[in-house]
Amino acid sequence: MALITAAAATATWMYLDAKYSIRSDIAQIRGGYSVQKYVQKLFKIHGEHDWSFYHVLHATYGLNDDTEALVFESRSWTYGQLRGEIGRLSETFQRMGIKNRTVVAMFVNNSPEFMFAWWALYKLGAIPAPINTAITGEHIRHCLRISEAEFLISTYELYGIVAGTLFSDDGEGARSESENSIHPEVPLLKGMVLYDCDTYSATECELLAESVVLIRHSDLPPVTPEMGDFPKASRPHVALGDTGQYLFTSGTTGLPKATTWPSGYSIVGTCPGRHPGMNDKYRRFYICLPMFHGTATFAALPNTFSSSGTIILARRFSRRQFWDDCRRSNANAVLYIGEMLRYLVQAPPDTQFPDEKKMHNVDLAFGLGLAPTVWRQFRERFGVPWIVEYYSASESTVSLVNSNFNDYGLGKVAHWGPLMRSKWFGQNSFFIVRTDIDTGEVVRSPETGFCIRAEIGEIGESIVRIAPPVQRRHDYVGEGGVEATKKKVLNDVFEKGDEFFRLGDALMIDNDGFISFHDRLGDTYRSKGHNVSTTEVEGSFSKHPSVASVNVYGIPMNHHGYDGQLGCAAVTFRSDSSGGEQEIVRELEKWLLTSQGALPAYTVPRFLRVLVDTEGTSQVGMGGGDTGQERVSLIMKKLKTGLRKEGFSIPTGCKDRLYWIEREGAGFVPFTKEAEQLLLSGKARL
C-alpha cells in the first residue's frame, strides 16, 4: 500500500498487518529514493529532449521480438510484428503531414486500429487526443476545438456519428456528405482519417465526404526492418514536460475539459515495483475498459509492455464473455473499474464450472472504484487473491495504491503508518486539507493564512504538489483553459511559493493510517467510472419544454454495496405543459438521449425526484396555480436541508414523487417500496 509519484514513494507489496506498519513505511520511503534514481538513470539515457512515450515499446527492441505482445480476438502480434505494423502506419501518417507536435484526435473504440494509430502518433511525436466514444455532436466538436486538433482518426464503426458531427448542420439544413466542408466550429481541423485494420464492416460507409482519407492497413507498403526501429537520428524532439497526450475530463460548465499529460510520466511509471503486480512476472493483461480511459492507457499498457508482457484487448466489457475470454487467452491479470466487478459478482453461476475459483488463471485485479462488499465477494467467489486498488486523477501528479491480499484495509486506497505521515521522514506530495464540504472552499488558518491539514478521521480535499519538471502542472487547454487551471491550483499552501493542484475529491485517513475515498466535491459526481458534470445534465433538462427548474446531484451508493454514485434530478414541472406527469416522465430518458445536445448515456440520472411544495403546486397537471417560473428557492432549500442525504428514501409525510430507471432504455417508472428494498439489499442490477 503506497503513495506513488514520479519522484516520490513507491512501496513494498507485502502481506500487510498492523504490526508491519513501520516496515511498510520504511519500504515506501526507500521506494521513493529508488524512483528518484530511476529518473536520474532515464535522464542519462534520454537527455533533455528524447522523452517520446514510444520508448516504452522500443526499450526491449531486439530482446523480445518473438514474444506475443497483443491479442485481439482471433488475431495476435509479437513485439516485432507490432513495432513493424506501427512503423508501417506512422510512415503513412507522416506523408499526410502529421509530424512532431501535431494534435490528432482519436474517436476509436478498443481495436487494433486504436493500438496501431495511438503508438504511431507517439512515434512521430504527435499528440493524441482520444475522445470518449459515448459522446456525440456538439461534445465531439468541442473536444476537437479546445485541443486544436488538426486531424481526426476514426473507423467504419463510428463513421456515421463522425459524419453527422463534422459534415452536417445538426438538422438545420444538412450538408451533402460528398461536399468537402467541415463544420465551421472546428476551423483548425484539416481532415478526417478513416482507418481500417479489418475489424469493422465497411457496408454502411460507401459514401465518404471528400475531406475523408481512407487508410486500409492491408494496402500499406510492406513492413521493412527499418519500420520497426526507432533510430536516435530520426526521433522527435520531445522534452520530459512536453505534452504527450490530451485527456478529456468532465467540465463543471457542462462540456469536457482537455488536460495535458506530460510525455515522460508513463516512462517514469515503468520503474520496477511502481505499480504492484504489473511487472512482477510475465503478465497477460486482459483489458476490456475503453482505451481512452486513463486507467488502461497509463497503468496497464506501459508497465506490461516494458516487462515484455501481453495485452489481451477486448472490444468492450461483457459479463457473459468475461471469464470465457480470460480462459481462452490464458489471462492472469485483469484491469477493472468497480462497476465491472460488481456486474460479475451479480452474474448467475456458470453451470459449466461448479468451482468458479478454478475456471481461470487470473491472480491479479488492478483498478479503481471497488466497494468493500464487492471486493470481498469478488475474491471469495472467483478466488482472485491479489487486488490492487489505486486512486488518482487525470490532473494528478500522484497516485495512491492499496495492494491487498486479505481483509485488512478492504476498500481503502492506501495505508500510511507513522513514518509516512511524519513531516520528517514521509512523503511530501499528497495531502488531505481541511475544506468546507458544503461550499467547497479550502479552510486557511486565520493566523498564518496557510492551509490546514485534515485531522485523523476528518474528511477533507485531496491535493497534490506541483514540482516541475517531473511533477509538472497538468494545464487545461483551449478556450477557458487558463481560468479553469487557476481555479484548480492552490498557492502558498503550507509555505510561501509552494503550489498544489486540487483534485476535487473528499478523502479521509483513519486512526489505523488507511486512506479512503468518500465523494466528489463541487459540481461533479462519479458514476460508472465517469465524472459527471451536474451542470451539463441540468442544461439538458432545462431545454425540455415541461421542465420549470432542475437541480442535479449524486446519491452515494457505496454503503448499499454499489460503486460511486447514482445521479438524481430534482425537478419541478410547468403547470401549463401538455400531457400528464407520468407521460412526460416516461419519455424523458429517450428525450435526454436523442434531443439536440443529447447527453451521453452514462450521464442520464438514474433517479428523478419531482419536488412538491406544501400546497402541492409544483408538478404538471396537478393544479394549484404554478406560473411556470423556476422554483429555484424551493429546490435549493430542500437541497440544503438534506435532499442529498435522503437519497432514494423519501421521508414519511413528504409529498415528493420519486421515479427511477429500473432498466436502461426503458424510461423512468415510479420508484416503489419493492424497488427500494432491492436497492437496499444490493441486489439491483444498475
C-alpha positions in Angstrom: 0.0 0.0 0.0 1.7 3.2 -1.1 1.8 6.7 -2.4 3.3 6.8 -5.9 4.6 9.9 -7.6 7.1 10.2 -10.5 9.8 11.1 -7.9 8.3 10.0 -4.6 7.4 6.9 -2.7 6.6 3.5 -4.1 6.1 0.5 -1.8 6.6 -3.0 -0.6 3.7 -5.1 -1.6 3.9 -7.4 1.4 1.1 -9.2 3.1 0.2 -6.4 5.4 -1.0 -6.5 9.0 -0.9 -3.8 11.7 2.5 -4.9 13.1 4.1 -4.3 9.7 3.2 -0.6 9.5 6.7 0.6 10.3 8.3 -1.9 8.0 5.9 -1.0 5.2 6.6 2.7 5.8 10.3 2.1 5.5 9.8 0.2 2.3 7.7 3.0 0.9 10.3 5.7 1.8 13.1 3.5 0.3 11.0 3.1 -2.8 10.8 6.9 -3.2 14.6 7.0 -3.4 14.6 4.2 -5.9 12.2 6.1 -8.2 14.5 9.1 -7.9 17.5 7.0 -9.0 15.4 5.6 -11.9 14.6 9.1 -13.1 18.3 10.0 -12.9 19.1 6.9 -15.0 16.4 7.9 -17.6 17.9 11.4 -17.9 21.3 9.8 -18.7 19.6 7.7 -21.4 17.2 10.3 -22.9 18.9 13.6 -22.1 16.7 16.7 -22.2 14.8 16.1 -25.4 14.3 12.4 -26.1 11.3 11.6 -24.0 8.8 10.2 -26.5 6.4 7.8 -24.9 7.2 5.4 -27.8 10.4 4.5 -25.7 8.1 2.2 -23.6 7.6 0.0 -26.6 11.1 0.4 -28.1 13.1 -0.2 -24.9 13.1 -4.0 -25.4 13.7 -3.8 -29.2 15.7 -6.9 -30.3 15.1 -8.7 -27.0 11.5 -9.8 -27.3 10.8 -9.7 -31.0 9.2 -13.1 -31.0 7.2 -12.7 -27.7 3.5 -12.2 -28.0 2.6 -8.5 -27.4 -1.0 -8.0 -28.4 -4.0 -10.3 -28.7 -7.4 -9.2 -30.2 -10.0 -11.9 -30.7 -8.5 -14.4 -33.2 -5.5 -12.2 -34.1 -2.2 -11.7 -32.3 1.1 -9.9 -32.9 4.5 -10.4 -31.5 6.6 -7.4 -30.3 8.5 -7.5 -33.6 5.3 -7.6 -35.7 3.6 -4.9 -33.5 6.6 -2.5 -34.0 6.6 -3.2 -37.7 2.9 -2.6 -38.2 3.1 0.6 -36.1 6.1 1.8 -38.2 4.2 1.0 -41.4 1.3 3.2 -40.3 3.5 6.0 -38.9 5.2 6.5 -42.3 1.8 6.9 -43.9 0.8 9.4 -41.3 4.0 11.3 -41.9 3.3 11.5 -45.6 -0.1 13.1 -44.8 1.6 15.9 -42.9 1.3 14.6 -39.3 4.5 15.4 -37.5 6.1 16.3 -34.2 3.6 18.3 -32.0 0.6 17.8 -34.4 -2.5 17.3 -32.4 -4.6 14.3 -33.7 -7.9 13.4 -32.2 -9.0 9.8 -32.0 -12.6 8.7 -32.0 -11.9 4.9 -31.9 -13.1 2.0 -29.8 -11.0 -0.9 -28.5 -9.4 -2.4 -31.5 -6.1 -2.9 -33.3 -7.0 0.3 -35.1 -6.7 2.2 -31.8 -3.4 0.5 -30.7 -1.6 0.9 -34.1 -2.7 4.5 -34.6 -2.1 5.6 -31.0 1.5 4.3 -31.0 2.2 5.5 -34.5 1.3 9.0 -33.4 3.7 8.8 -30.4 6.4 7.5 -32.7 6.1 10.7 -34.7 5.9 12.9 -31.7 2.3 13.9 -32.5 -0.1 14.5 -29.6 -3.0 12.0 -29.5 -6.3 13.3 -28.1 -8.6 10.2 -27.5 -12.2 11.2 -27.3 -14.9 9.3 -25.3 -16.8 7.4 -28.0 -20.0 7.7 -25.9 -20.4 11.4 -26.8 -21.8 12.9 -30.0 -22.3 16.1 -31.9 -21.6 19.3 -30.0 -19.4 17.4 -27.5 -17.1 16.0 -30.1 -16.7 19.3 -31.9 -15.9 21.0 -28.5 -13.2 18.4 -27.9 -11.7 19.0 -31.3 -11.8 22.7 -30.9 -10.2 23.1 -27.4 -7.5 20.5 -28.3 -6.8 22.4 -31.6 -6.8 19.0 -33.4 -5.7 19.1 -37.0 -6.8 15.6 -37.8 -9.4 13.2 -36.5 -9.0 9.4 -36.8 -12.0 7.2 -36.7 -13.2 3.8 -38.0 -16.0 2.4 -40.1 -18.0 1.5 -36.9 -18.2 5.2 -35.8 -18.2 6.9 -39.2 -21.9 7.7 -39.1 -21.5 9.6 -35.8 -18.5 11.5 -37.1 -20.1 12.3 -40.4 -23.2 13.7 -38.6 -20.8 15.8 -36.4 -18.5 17.2 -39.0 -20.4 17.2 -42.3 -23.9 18.3 -41.3 -25.6 21.2 -39.7 -27.4 19.2 -37.0 -30.7 19.2 -38.8 -30.6 22.8 -39.8 -30.2 22.0 -43.5 -27.9 19.1 -43.7 -24.9 19.3 -46.0 -24.3 16.6 -48.5 -21.6 14.2 -47.3 -19.9 14.5 -50.7 -19.0 18.1 -50.0 -15.6 18.9 -48.8 -17.0 21.1 -46.0 -16.1 20.6 -42.3 -18.3 22.1 -39.6 -17.3 25.8 -39.0 -17.0 25.2 -35.3 -13.7 23.3 -35.8 -11.8 25.6 -38.2 -8.4 24.1 -37.4 -9.4 20.6 -38.5 -7.8 19.8 -41.8 -9.4 16.4 -42.4 -10.5 13.1 -41.1 -8.7 9.7 -41.4 -11.0 6.7 -41.7 -8.6 3.9 -40.7 -9.4 0.2 -41.4 -7.5 -2.8 -40.0 -10.1 -5.4 -40.8 -12.0 -5.0 -37.5 -15.2 -3.4 -38.7 -17.5 -3.8 -41.7 -17.5 -1.1 -44.4 -21.0 -1.8 -45.7 -22.5 1.4 -44.3 -19.7 3.7 -45.3 -19.7 3.5 -49.1 -20.2 7.3 -49.5 -17.4 9.3 -47.8 -17.0 13.0 -47.6 -14.3 14.4 -49.8 -12.2 15.5 -46.9 -12.0 11.9 -45.5 -8.8 10.0 -46.2 -9.4 6.2 -46.2 -6.4 4.2 -45.0 -6.7 0.4 -45.3 -3.9 -1.2 -43.3 -3.7 -4.1 -45.7 -2.9 -1.7 -48.6 0.1 0.0 -46.9 3.6 -0.7 -48.1 5.1 -4.0 -46.8 6.9 -3.9 -43.5 10.7 -3.4 -43.6 13.2 -3.9 -40.8 13.6 -0.1 -40.6 9.9 0.4 -39.9 10.2 -1.5 -36.6 13.3 0.5 -35.4 13.4 3.9 -33.7 16.9 5.3 -34.6 18.0 8.2 -32.5 18.7 10.4 -35.5 15.0 10.4 -36.5 13.4 10.6 -33.1 11.1 13.6 -32.4 12.3 16.4 -30.2 10.2 15.9 -27.1 11.1 17.2 -23.6 10.2 15.5 -20.3 7.4 18.0 -19.6 6.1 18.5 -23.1 2.6 17.4 -23.7 2.4 13.8 -24.6 -1.4 13.4 -24.8 -4.6 15.3 -24.1 -7.0 13.7 -21.7 -10.6 14.9 -21.7 -12.3 15.2 -18.3 -15.7 16.3 -17.1 -16.1 20.1 -17.1 -18.2 21.8 -14.5 -19.6 24.1 -17.2 -21.1 21.0 -19.0 -18.6 20.3 -21.7 -15.4 18.3 -21.4 -12.1 19.9 -20.4 -8.8 18.9 -22.1 -5.9 18.4 -19.7 -2.2 17.9 -20.7 -0.4 14.7 -19.8 3.4 15.1 -19.8 5.4 12.8 -22.1 7.8 11.5 -19.5 5.2 10.5 -17.0 4.4 7.0 -18.2 8.1 6.3 -19.0 8.9 7.1 -15.4 6.0 5.0 -14.4 7.6 1.8 -15.7 10.0 1.9 -12.7 10.1 -1.7 -11.3 7.7 -2.0 -8.4 6.0 1.3 -9.0 2.7 -0.3 -9.9 2.4 -3.6 -7.9 1.8 -6.7 -9.9 2.2 -5.0 -13.3 5.8 -6.2 -13.9 6.4 -8.7 -11.1 6.2 -11.6 -13.5 5.1 -12.3 -17.1 1.7 -10.7 -17.3 -1.1 -11.5 -19.7 -3.3 -8.5 -19.0 -7.0 -8.6 -20.1 -8.3 -5.2 -20.9 -12.0 -4.6 -21.7 -12.1 -1.0 -20.5 -12.2 1.7 -23.2 -8.7 2.6 -24.3 -9.4 6.3 -23.9 -9.8 5.6 -20.2 -6.7 6.8 -18.4 -6.6 3.6 -16.3 -5.9 1.5 -19.3 -3.6 3.7 -21.3 -1.3 4.9 -18.4 -1.3 2.0 -16.0 -1.6 -1.4 -17.6 -0.1 -0.7 -21.1 3.3 0.9 -20.3 4.0 -1.5 -17.5 3.0 -4.6 -19.3 4.9 -3.7 -22.5 8.0 -2.6 -20.5 8.2 -6.0 -19.0 7.5 -7.9 -22.2 4.0 -9.0 -21.1 1.0 -9.4 -23.3 -2.0 -7.1 -23.7 -5.3 -9.0 -24.4 -7.7 -6.4 -25.7 -11.5 -6.9 -25.9 -13.9 -4.7 -27.8 -15.9 -4.0 -24.6 -16.9 -5.4 -21.3 -19.3 -8.3 -21.5 -20.5 -10.0 -18.3 -21.3 -13.2 -20.2 -18.0 -13.3 -22.2 -15.6 -12.1 -19.5 -14.4 -15.4 -18.0 -14.6 -17.1 -21.4 -12.2 -14.5 -22.8 -9.9 -14.9 -19.8 -9.8 -18.7 -20.2 -9.4 -18.6 -24.0 -6.5 -16.1 -23.8 -4.9 -17.5 -20.6 -5.0 -14.1 -19.0 -3.5 -13.9 -15.5 -4.4 -10.3 -14.7 -7.4 -8.0 -15.4 -8.0 -4.3 -15.4 -11.2 -3.1 -13.7 -13.4 -0.3 -12.5 -15.6 -1.2 -9.6 -18.8 -1.4 -11.6 -17.3 -4.1 -13.8 -16.5 -6.4 -10.9 -20.0 -5.8 -9.3 -21.6 -7.0 -12.6 -19.5 -10.2 -12.4 -20.4 -10.8 -8.7 -24.1 -10.4 -9.5 -24.0 -12.7 -12.5 -25.6 -16.2 -12.1 -23.3 -19.1 -11.5 -21.6 -20.7 -14.5 -23.1 -24.2 -14.7 -20.1 -25.5 -16.7 -17.8 -24.6 -13.9 -19.1 -25.6 -10.4 -15.9 -24.3 -8.9 -15.6 -20.8 -10.2 -12.3 -20.3 -8.5 -10.6 -22.8 -10.7 -12.1 -21.8 -14.1 -9.4 -19.2 -14.8 -5.8 -18.3 -14.1 -6.3 -14.7 -13.0 -4.4 -13.9 -9.8 -4.3 -10.1 -10.1 -7.1 -7.5 -10.5 -5.8 -3.9 -10.8 -8.1 -0.9 -11.0 -10.2 1.6 -9.1 -13.6 2.3 -7.5 -14.2 -1.1 -5.8 -16.7 -1.1 -3.0 -15.7 -3.1 0.1 -18.6 -5.5 -0.2 -17.9 -6.3 -3.8 -14.1 -6.5 -3.0 -14.8 -9.4 -0.6 -17.5 -11.0 -2.8 -15.3 -11.0 -5.9 -12.3 -12.5 -4.0 -14.4 -15.2 -2.3 -16.4 -16.2 -5.4 -13.7 -16.2 -8.0 -10.6 -16.8 -5.9 -8.5 -13.8 -7.2 -6.0 -13.4 -4.3 -4.4 -10.1 -5.3 -6.4 -6.9 -5.6 -4.7 -3.6 -6.3 -6.9 -0.6 -5.8 -5.5 2.8 -6.8 -6.6 6.4 -6.6 -5.6 9.2 -8.9 -6.9 11.7 -11.4 -6.1 12.9 -14.9 -4.7 16.1 -13.5 -2.9 14.4 -10.6 0.9 14.2 -10.1 0.4 11.4 -7.6 -1.3 8.0 -7.3 -2.3 6.2 -4.1 -2.2 2.4 -4.1 -3.6 -0.3 -1.9 -2.0 -3.7 -2.7 -4.2 -6.1 -0.9 -4.3 -9.9 -0.2 -6.7 -10.0 2.7 -9.5 -8.1 4.6 -7.0 -5.7 6.3 -7.7 -2.4 4.6 -10.6 -3.6 2.5 -12.0 -0.8 0.4 -9.2 1.7 1.1 -6.8 3.3 -1.4 -3.6 3.4 0.7 -2.0 2.8 4.1 0.4 5.1 5.8 2.0 4.3 9.1 3.5 6.9 11.5 6.7 7.4 9.4 4.8 8.0 6.1 2.6 10.5 7.9 5.5 12.4 9.5 6.9 15.6 8.0 10.5 14.5 8.6 10.6 11.0 7.0 7.4 10.6 4.9 6.1 11.7 1.6 5.7 15.4 0.7 3.5 15.3 -2.3 0.0 14.3 -1.3 -2.2 15.9 1.4 -5.7 16.0 2.6 -6.6 19.5 3.7 -9.5 20.9 5.7 -12.3 22.0 3.4 -15.8 23.3 3.9 -17.6 20.3 2.3 -20.8 22.3 1.6 -19.1 25.3 -0.2 -16.0 23.5 -1.4 -13.8 26.3 -0.1 -10.4 25.3 1.4 -10.1 26.4 5.0 -7.0 28.5 5.9 -5.6 29.4 9.2 -6.5 32.9 10.3 -3.1 33.2 12.0 -0.8 32.1 9.1 -3.0 32.1 6.1 -1.8 28.6 5.2 -4.0 25.6 4.6 -4.7 23.2 7.4 -4.1 19.5 7.2 -7.2 17.5 8.0 -7.2 15.7 11.3 -7.4 11.9 11.6 -10.9 10.9 10.9 -11.8 14.3 9.3 -12.9 14.3 5.6 -11.1 16.9 3.5 -10.0 17.6 0.0 -7.1 15.8 -1.7 -4.4 18.0 -3.1 -1.1 17.1 -4.9 2.2 19.0 -5.1 3.3 20.6 -8.3 7.1 20.4 -8.6 8.4 20.6 -12.1 10.0 19.2 -14.2 8.7 15.7 -13.3 5.6 16.7 -11.3 4.5 19.4 -13.7 1.1 21.0 -13.7 -1.5 19.4 -16.0 -2.9 22.6 -17.5 -6.2 22.7 -19.2 -6.1 24.0 -22.7 -8.4 25.7 -25.2 -11.0 28.3 -24.5 -11.3 28.9 -20.8 -8.4 26.7 -20.1 -6.3 29.3 -18.3 -9.2 30.2 -16.0 -10.1 26.6 -15.3 -6.5 25.8 -14.4 -6.3 28.8 -12.0 -9.4 27.5 -10.2 -7.8 24.2 -9.6 -4.4 25.5 -8.4 -3.7 26.4 -4.8 -0.7 28.7 -4.0 1.0 29.3 -0.7 -0.5 26.2 0.8 2.0 25.3 3.6 4.7 27.9 2.8 5.2 30.8 0.6 5.7 30.0 -3.0 4.5 26.3 -3.0 1.9 25.2 -5.5 -0.7 22.4 -5.3 -3.4 21.0 -7.6 -6.9 20.4 -6.2 -8.3 17.0 -7.2 -11.8 17.8 -6.2 -12.3 14.6 -4.2 -13.1 14.1 -0.5 -10.8 11.7 1.2 -10.1 10.7 4.8 -7.3 9.0 6.8 -8.3 6.9 9.8 -6.6 6.0 13.1 -5.0 2.9 11.5 -3.5 5.0 8.7 -5.8 3.8 6.0 -6.9 6.4 3.4 -10.4 6.1 1.9 -12.2 7.9 -0.9 -15.6 9.4 0.1 -17.1 11.6 -2.5 -16.6 14.1 -5.3 -16.8 17.7 -4.3 -18.3 20.6 -6.2 -20.3 20.2 -9.4 -19.4 16.7 -10.4 -20.1 13.2 -9.1 -18.6 9.9 -10.1 -20.8 7.3 -11.8 -19.7 4.1 -13.5 -16.1 5.2 -13.7 -17.0 8.6 -15.2 -17.0 12.1 -13.6 -20.4 13.5 -14.5 -21.0 17.2 -14.7 -24.2 18.3 -12.9 -24.2 21.5 -14.9 -24.2 19.6 -18.2 -27.1 17.4 -17.1 -29.0 20.4 -15.7 -28.5 22.2 -19.0 -30.1 19.3 -21.0 -33.0 19.0 -18.6 -33.7 22.7 -18.8 -34.2 22.6 -22.5 -37.3 20.3 -22.1 -40.4 22.4 -22.6 -42.1 20.9 -19.5 -39.3 21.5 -17.0 -39.6 24.6 -14.9 -36.5 24.0 -12.8 -33.9 21.3 -12.1 -31.0 20.6 -9.8 -28.9 17.5 -10.3 -26.8 15.8 -7.6 -25.2 12.4 -6.9 -26.6 9.9 -4.4 -23.7 8.0 -2.7 -24.2 4.2 -3.2 -21.1 2.7 -1.6 -22.8 1.9 1.7 -25.5 0.0 -0.2 -22.9 -2.3 -1.9 -22.6 -0.4 -5.1 -19.8 1.8 -6.5 -19.7 5.5 -6.9 -22.9 7.5 -7.0 -26.2 7.5 -8.9 -27.5 10.7 -10.4 -30.7 12.2 -9.3 -32.5 15.1 -10.9 -34.8 17.2 -8.6 -37.3 18.8 -10.9 -40.4 20.9 -10.9 -42.7 20.8 -14.0 -44.6 23.7 -15.6 -48.4 23.5 -14.9 -49.2 24.7 -18.5 -47.5 21.8 -20.2 -49.5 19.4 -22.3 -49.8 15.8 -21.0 -49.7 14.4 -17.6 -46.7 14.0 -15.3 -46.2 10.2 -15.8 -46.5 10.6 -19.6 -43.7 13.2 -19.6 -41.6 11.3 -17.2 -41.9 8.0 -19.2 -40.5 9.6 -22.3 -37.9 11.8 -20.6 -34.9 9.3 -20.8 -35.4 8.9 -24.5 -35.6 12.7 -24.9 -32.4 13.3 -22.9 -30.6 10.8 -25.2 -31.9 11.9 -28.6 -32.7 15.7 -28.4 -30.4 18.4 -29.7 -27.4 18.5 -27.5 -28.2 14.9 -26.3 -26.5 13.6 -23.2 -24.1 10.6 -23.2 -25.9 7.6 -21.8 -23.8 7.4 -18.7 -24.8 10.9 -17.6 -28.5 10.3 -17.5 -29.6 10.4 -13.9 -31.0 7.1 -12.6 -33.4 8.9 -10.3 -36.0 11.6 -10.9 -37.5 13.4 -7.9 -40.5 15.6 -8.6 -40.5 18.3 -5.9 -43.8 19.2 -4.4 -44.3 22.2 -2.1 -46.6 22.2 0.9 -49.6 23.2 -1.3 -48.8 20.5 -3.9 -48.4 23.1 -6.7 -45.1 22.2 -8.3 -45.9 19.4 -10.7 -47.6 19.4 -14.0 -51.2 18.6 -14.4 -51.9 18.7 -10.6 -53.4 22.2 -10.4 -52.5 24.8 -7.8 -51.6 28.0 -9.7 -47.9 27.3 -10.6 -47.0 30.1 -13.0 -44.2 28.0 -14.7 -41.4 30.2 -13.3 -38.3 28.4 -12.0 -38.7 27.2 -8.5 -35.1 27.7 -7.6 -35.7 28.7 -4.0 -37.8 25.5 -3.3 -35.1 23.2 -4.8 -32.2 24.9 -3.0 -34.0 24.9 0.3 -34.6 21.2 0.0 -31.0 20.6 -1.0 -29.7 22.5 2.0 -32.0 20.6 4.4 -30.8 17.1 3.3 -32.0 16.2 -0.2 -28.7 14.5 -0.9 -28.7 12.7 2.4 -32.3 11.4 1.9 -31.1 9.8 -1.3 -33.8 7.5 -2.7 -35.6 7.2 0.7 -38.2 9.9 0.8 -39.2 10.6 4.4 -42.7 9.9 5.6 -45.1 12.9 5.1 -43.1 14.3 2.2 -45.2 14.7 -1.0 -42.4 14.5 -3.4 -42.7 11.7 -6.0 -39.7 9.6 -7.0 -39.1 7.8 -10.3 -36.2 5.7 -11.4 -34.8 3.9 -14.4 -35.0 0.3 -13.5 -33.7 -0.9 -16.8 -31.7 1.5 -19.0 -33.6 2.4 -22.2 -37.0 1.6 -20.6 -37.6 5.1 -19.2 -38.4 6.4 -15.8 -41.0 4.4 -13.8 -42.4 5.0 -10.3 -40.0 4.1 -7.5 -41.8 1.5 -5.4 -41.1 0.1 -1.9 -40.1 -3.1 -3.6 -37.6 -1.3 -5.7 -36.2 0.4 -2.6 -35.7 -2.9 -0.9 -34.0 -4.2 -4.0 -31.5 -1.3 -3.9 -31.0 -1.5 -0.1 -30.2 -5.2 -0.3 -27.6 -4.6 -3.0 -29.3 -6.9 -5.5 -30.4 -4.3 -8.1 -28.6 -4.6 -11.4 -27.6 -1.0 -12.1 
